[in-house]
Amino acid sequence: MVPVAAFECDERKLYGVQHHPEVMHSTHGQQVLEHFLYRGAGLEPTWTTSNVVEESVAAIREQVGTKRAICGLSGGVDSAVAAALVQKAIGDQLTCVYVDHGLMRKGESEQVEKDFVAATGVQLKVVEAEERFLSALAGVSDPEEKRKIIGREFIRVFEQAQAELVAEAGAAGEDVEFLVQGTLYPDVVESGGGTGTANIKSHHNVGGLPDDIEFQLVEPLRRLFKDEVRMVGQELGLPDEIVHRQPFPGPGLGIRIVGEVNKERLDLLREADAIAREELTAAGLDRDIWQCPVVLLADVRSVGVQGDGRTYGHPIVLRPVSSEDAMTADWSRLPYDVLSRISTRITNEVDQVNRVVLDITSKPPGTIEWE
């Protein structure tokens, strides 16, 4: 308990609260912030998606000029919106690079070209790099180290793609100097960016970047939250299949495996993840929840009974969450019958899995991803 939980003094323009009003499940938190911004700070609500697009396009054109840029397209919302913004600004000076690192969800690689390329007509270069990433991750279990390895390998692949694109340009003599990333403000904060922020976890596109990176970064979404990014995507005319796709972590399924990452574990997790997404979509819940990460506890074994025999398999964790900004989140109250179908299908259809558990932790204290 504290003697003063909140105070205000309009005459001196002093305001304070001893809690986190920005957390989604804080009672009247949004009203507290609005009260401070409008009455205390005297600000007007002038933020619009059209303003964001116009300002971003102008800033990108000024930064890139006549040079060329490449964008790491992951298949997720953030990189898709960032790429669409940059393409609107510099057109065919942009080439998107899709790194097939072997850590994607089932069917995700095929959807990248089907959805995004069809919607925007962007130039796409595909790099097959599964063996490279899995070799680099072999024997590594520490989550922070995994993120940094993935970030490093991404940059090395982009540098290779840069060299190939320069060679293809040939006589034109065009330079590829810029790397476009879908970095969001929560990524920056959680990686320790900004004044007074702690390093919660390095994001592969922030804290995981190597020091000797050869590119200048273009990050048009760096000051936006997830809900704002979706609004910008709609403003740019991206289809719902992209804008409302359940978020997928740029580092891929590797950070949804607690323990060492290898192909066998990835295949197992892909199947479980696909089942969860199928059932949520069939129940019409894919838009009601923000995302449902499926986590494999690879270094944990659980005794079970399957096929009239004893098994010693892996637990799978369901992590359905609701959020607007990705900074805070609450666990989604899914219907019991949907949870039952997901659990039954996973334990019946996914080899080596004999237990499904539900994560009911909000953020904070727990992050959305386990690793």
MARGU-727316 format. One line per field, with one value per residue (C-alpha): x, y, z negated; residue number from 1. Coordinates in Angstrom, 3 decimals. Each point is the difference from the previous one (the first is absolute). Layout:
BEGIN
x <- c(X|...);
y <- c(Y|...);
z <- c(Z|...);
pos <- c(NUM|...);
//
This chain:
BEGIN
x <- c(0.000|1.105|-1.303|-0.713|-1.230|-0.671|0.164|-0.598|0.613|-1.294|1.511|3.534|-0.571|1.041|-1.577|0.972|-1.299|1.529|-1.079|0.147|-2.998|1.378|-0.516|-3.071|-1.738|0.602|-3.418|-0.659|3.609|-0.860|-2.116|2.864|2.392|-2.514|-0.703|3.713|0.671|-3.006|-0.469|3.437|2.294|-2.469|0.461|-2.530|-0.778|1.344|1.544|-1.428|1.195|0.057|2.340|2.265|0.163|0.724|2.709|1.588|0.079|1.655|2.582|0.837|0.510|2.292|2.033|0.374|0.226|0.933|1.621|-1.513|-1.362|-0.780|-2.663|-0.016|-3.503|-0.954|-3.612|-1.297|-1.961|2.874|2.416|-2.866|-1.188|3.569|0.666|-3.232|0.887|3.496|-1.276|-2.497|2.932|2.696|-1.769|2.274|3.053|-1.182|0.564|-1.518|2.078|-1.811|2.329|-1.350|1.865|-1.873|-1.641|-3.309|-3.499|-1.617|-0.897|1.392|2.662|-2.547|-2.283|2.682|-0.003|-3.684|-1.225|2.575|1.520|-3.430|-1.290|2.902|1.942|3.245|3.241|0.735|3.242|-0.205|3.060|0.048|1.874|-1.486|3.228|1.956|-2.352|-0.439|3.763|0.580|-2.647|1.223|0.711|-1.309|-2.766|0.398|-2.834|2.037|2.803|-2.478|-1.440|3.448|1.038|-3.157|0.548|3.608|-0.834|-2.778|2.468|2.588|-2.630|-1.103|3.613|0.327|-3.249|1.321|3.097|-2.112|-2.361|2.930|1.454|-3.357|-0.188|3.232|0.642|-2.673|2.398|-2.781|0.890|-2.054|0.669|-3.191|-1.670|-3.712|-1.260|-3.437|1.266|-2.791|0.194|-0.597|3.043|2.115|-1.244|0.394|3.531|1.008|-0.321|-0.930|0.629|-0.594|-1.018|1.213|1.130|-2.839|1.008|2.015|-2.058|1.782|-0.417|1.109|2.228|0.925|1.678|3.780|2.218|1.592|-3.244|0.656|-3.454|-1.693|-3.303|-3.394|-2.596|-3.212|-2.031|2.496|-2.267|-3.247|-1.839|-1.532|-3.556|1.298|1.964|-3.185|-1.742|2.856|-0.213|-3.697|0.737|2.491|-2.663|1.569|-2.501|-1.455|1.972|3.131|-1.214|-1.944|2.296|0.883|3.464|2.906|3.346|2.710|2.452|-2.506|-0.974|3.501|-1.049|-3.075|2.173|1.230|3.318|2.191|-1.438|0.215|-2.035|-1.833|-1.207|-0.935|-2.112|-1.738|-0.763|-1.199|-2.637|-1.234|-0.063|-1.942|-2.628|-0.510|-0.392|-2.429|-2.252|0.056|-0.910|-2.765|-1.465|0.153|2.409|3.012|-1.046|-1.149|3.400|3.186|2.129|0.448|3.658|0.493|3.044|1.934|1.667|2.712|2.123|-2.958|-1.484|-3.401|-1.352|-3.175|-2.238|-0.595|-1.104|-0.340|3.659|2.283|1.561|2.645|-0.693|0.268|-2.533|-1.433|-1.031|-2.832|0.485|-3.143|0.284|-1.953|1.846|-0.195|3.549|2.166|1.435|-2.573|-2.326|-2.530|-0.662|-3.042|-2.930|-0.565|-3.093|0.638|-1.253|2.555|2.815|-1.156|0.092|3.447|1.361|-1.579|1.246|3.540|0.423|-1.568|1.685|3.407|2.632|1.863|-2.528|-2.157|-1.036|-1.447|-0.061|-1.435|2.028|-2.243|2.653|-0.480|2.774|1.413|1.217|0.505|1.107|-2.102|2.766|1.613|3.488);
y <- c(0.000|3.584|3.167|1.724|-2.109|2.938|3.776|3.040|3.718|1.868|3.307|-1.454|-2.500|-2.897|-3.438|-3.459|-3.527|-2.888|-2.686|-0.798|1.597|-1.104|-3.674|-1.226|-1.539|2.994|1.355|3.372|0.056|1.439|2.759|0.927|0.386|1.988|2.269|0.754|0.514|2.189|1.982|-0.235|0.259|1.892|-2.296|-0.531|-3.466|0.720|-3.436|-1.570|-2.855|2.224|2.405|-2.877|-1.301|3.440|0.805|-3.457|0.095|3.434|-1.104|-3.189|1.892|2.471|-2.764|-2.380|2.501|-1.757|-3.020|-3.457|-1.788|-3.558|-1.058|-3.137|-1.309|-2.519|-0.711|1.867|3.230|2.253|-0.684|0.008|3.457|1.328|-1.321|1.495|3.397|-0.040|-1.169|2.870|2.351|-1.336|-2.473|-2.428|1.190|-2.550|-3.734|-2.226|-2.938|-2.952|-2.188|-3.544|-0.839|-3.205|1.457|0.980|-1.243|-2.603|1.530|3.429|0.129|-0.658|2.728|2.673|0.000|-0.773|2.791|2.765|-0.136|-0.362|2.987|2.373|-1.239|0.505|-1.531|-3.103|-1.927|-3.327|-1.315|-3.630|-0.004|-2.757|-1.967|3.146|1.033|-3.462|-0.574|3.311|-0.858|-3.551|-0.636|3.408|0.133|3.450|2.196|3.221|-1.758|-1.516|3.427|1.468|-2.886|0.411|3.769|-0.498|-2.598|2.180|2.827|-2.283|-1.347|3.542|1.007|-2.927|1.011|3.554|-1.175|-2.039|2.906|2.338|-2.524|-0.288|3.794|-0.214|2.993|2.042|0.413|0.177|-0.315|-1.999|1.895|-0.331|-2.820|0.409|-1.580|-0.248|1.054|1.183|2.143|-2.987|-1.695|3.040|0.240|-3.715|0.030|2.741|2.934|3.421|1.774|-2.020|-3.228|-3.445|-2.718|-2.519|-2.016|0.864|0.058|-1.450|3.302|2.234|-1.452|-2.963|1.972|-0.416|3.029|-0.161|0.282|1.495|1.481|3.198|-0.931|1.225|-0.615|1.889|-1.702|0.513|2.406|-1.938|-2.632|-3.140|1.336|3.132|-2.131|-1.848|3.339|1.192|-3.250|0.589|3.577|-1.376|-2.328|-3.290|-2.893|-1.381|-3.230|2.038|2.731|-2.328|-3.006|-1.287|1.355|-2.318|0.715|1.090|-2.484|-2.748|-3.119|-0.221|2.258|-2.137|-2.993|0.027|-1.755|-0.826|0.550|-2.785|-1.153|-2.778|2.381|2.628|-2.499|-1.070|3.596|0.890|-2.720|1.080|3.673|-0.791|-1.949|2.849|2.550|-2.253|-0.457|3.690|0.958|-2.616|1.388|3.563|1.055|0.873|3.685|0.090|-0.877|1.799|-3.100|-3.480|-1.000|-3.737|-0.879|-3.287|-0.861|-1.980|-0.659|-1.146|-3.495|-1.034|-3.482|-0.836|-2.836|-0.281|-3.035|-2.098|0.570|2.250|2.956|2.491|2.999|3.778|2.498|2.648|3.386|2.075|3.737|1.822|3.729|3.184|3.265|3.279|1.322|-3.095|1.800|-1.559|-2.947|-2.143|-3.684|-0.715|-1.852|-2.610|-2.251|-3.350|-1.972|1.706|-0.675|-3.603|-0.499|1.546|-2.179|-3.193|0.561|0.904|-3.014|-2.326|1.366|1.325|-2.620|0.208|2.384|-1.373|3.107|3.448|2.771|3.539|3.077|2.438|2.623|3.628|2.294|1.166|-2.079|-2.495|0.921|-1.259|-2.217|-2.418|0.273);
z <- c(0.000|0.666|-1.713|3.351|2.921|2.341|-0.038|2.225|-0.225|3.055|-1.143|-0.125|2.829|-2.216|0.348|-1.138|-0.547|-1.920|2.482|3.722|1.763|3.381|-0.856|1.879|-3.011|-2.335|-1.074|1.683|1.227|3.405|-1.554|-2.348|2.946|2.045|-2.966|-0.346|3.719|0.771|-3.212|-1.596|3.025|2.201|2.991|2.782|1.486|3.492|0.706|3.166|2.161|3.081|-1.811|-1.017|3.578|1.475|-2.549|0.297|3.808|-0.053|-2.593|1.937|3.258|-1.729|-1.682|2.956|2.847|3.233|-1.675|-0.157|-3.036|-0.977|-2.492|-2.078|0.643|-2.673|0.943|-3.034|-0.336|-1.059|2.851|2.537|-1.059|-0.140|3.502|1.337|-1.477|1.494|3.378|0.017|-0.634|2.372|2.310|1.851|-1.933|-2.577|0.206|-2.682|-1.183|-1.495|-2.026|-0.183|-3.203|-0.719|-3.120|1.594|-0.779|2.223|3.375|-0.936|2.713|2.739|-1.366|0.215|3.772|0.338|-2.287|-0.101|3.461|1.573|-1.979|0.626|3.021|-1.933|1.287|-2.081|-0.367|-1.867|-1.850|-1.158|-3.304|-2.168|-0.369|-0.873|-2.813|-1.487|0.012|-1.778|-2.617|-0.627|-3.667|-1.147|-2.626|-1.551|1.383|0.127|1.860|2.470|0.792|0.575|2.246|2.075|0.261|1.051|2.634|1.415|0.540|1.599|2.409|0.869|0.625|2.406|1.708|0.220|1.857|2.406|0.682|0.653|2.427|1.731|0.340|1.979|2.178|-1.739|-2.910|-2.577|-3.674|-2.497|-3.201|-2.014|-1.922|-0.764|-3.214|-1.584|-3.426|-2.326|-3.113|-2.344|1.616|-0.830|-3.583|-0.788|1.439|-2.417|2.404|-1.296|-3.273|-3.149|1.732|-1.012|2.402|-0.309|3.074|3.070|3.169|3.021|1.869|-2.902|-2.714|2.182|2.787|0.374|-0.590|3.455|1.973|3.448|0.567|-1.018|-1.593|1.167|-2.708|0.848|-2.746|-2.820|-1.917|0.508|-2.011|1.492|0.247|1.751|2.477|0.971|0.548|2.230|1.965|0.597|1.073|2.558|1.383|-1.080|-0.042|-3.221|0.493|-0.747|-2.346|-2.317|0.188|-3.428|-0.800|0.592|-1.663|2.437|-1.537|0.819|-1.907|-1.473|-2.875|-0.658|-0.813|-3.585|0.473|2.967|3.482|2.577|2.986|-1.851|-2.683|2.586|1.958|-3.212|-0.983|3.533|-0.147|-3.433|1.046|3.184|-1.959|-2.472|2.804|1.914|-3.042|-0.948|3.567|0.182|-3.235|1.336|-2.735|2.143|0.014|-3.633|-1.436|0.962|0.362|-1.411|-0.196|-0.356|-2.086|-0.068|-3.303|1.741|-3.083|-2.108|0.105|-1.298|-0.699|1.914|1.159|3.765|1.980|-3.180|-0.778|-2.000|1.792|-1.036|2.215|0.233|-1.387|2.330|-1.411|1.485|-0.535|1.295|-0.692|0.662|0.510|1.868|-0.166|-0.738|-3.026|-2.324|0.452|-1.805|0.524|2.169|-1.539|2.692|-0.135|-1.653|2.997|2.276|-2.460|-0.252|3.787|0.279|-2.821|1.338|3.542|-1.040|-2.282|2.596|3.123|-1.065|-0.712|-3.339|-1.595|-2.823|-1.929|0.843|-2.597|-0.002|-0.933|-1.915|-0.794|0.995|1.249|-2.356|-1.762|2.835|3.509|2.909|1.387|-2.430|1.481);
pos <- c(1|2|3|4|5|6|7|8|9|10|11|12|13|14|15|16|17|18|19|20|21|22|23|24|25|26|27|28|29|30|31|32|33|34|35|36|37|38|39|40|41|42|43|44|45|46|47|48|49|50|51|52|53|54|55|56|57|58|59|60|61|62|63|64|65|66|67|68|69|70|71|72|73|74|75|76|77|78|79|80|81|82|83|84|85|86|87|88|89|90|91|92|93|94|95|96|97|98|99|100|101|102|103|104|105|106|107|108|109|110|111|112|113|114|115|116|117|118|119|120|121|122|123|124|125|126|127|128|129|130|131|132|133|134|135|136|137|138|139|140|141|142|143|144|145|146|147|148|149|150|151|152|153|154|155|156|157|158|159|160|161|162|163|164|165|166|167|168|169|170|171|172|173|174|175|176|177|178|179|180|181|182|183|184|185|186|187|188|189|190|191|192|193|194|195|196|197|198|199|200|201|202|203|204|205|206|207|208|209|210|211|212|213|214|215|216|217|218|219|220|221|222|223|224|225|226|227|228|229|230|231|232|233|234|235|236|237|238|239|240|241|242|243|244|245|246|247|248|249|250|251|252|253|254|255|256|257|258|259|260|261|262|263|264|265|266|267|268|269|270|271|272|273|274|275|276|277|278|279|280|281|282|283|284|285|286|287|288|289|290|291|292|293|294|295|296|297|298|299|300|301|302|303|304|305|306|307|308|309|310|311|312|313|314|315|316|317|318|319|320|321|322|323|324|325|326|327|328|329|330|331|332|333|334|335|336|337|338|339|340|341|342|343|344|345|346|347|348|349|350|351|352|353|354|355|356|357|358|359|360|361|362|363|364|365|366|367|368|369|370|371);
//
